[in-house]
Amino acid sequence: MSNLPVNAKTLEEALQFSEEILTSIELETTSLSSYMLKASRLARLLNDFDYQQKKPIDM
């Protein structure tokens, strides 16, 4: 993770979003490409620039 601070509201949003992603995975309600997009959004919320720079082929 980067050194950029993440505020409490953003952390709460990230937690809720990660729970949504996990539920979708467990219930198999979405496509793999949708999971990747959601994971990318979660990385942006948490300022995880290392993840954001990876291409799907690198994962």
Secondary structure, 3 states (H helix, E strand, C coil): CCCCCCCHHHHHHHHHHHHHHHHHHHHCCCCHHHHHHHHHHHHHHCCCHHHHHCCHHHC
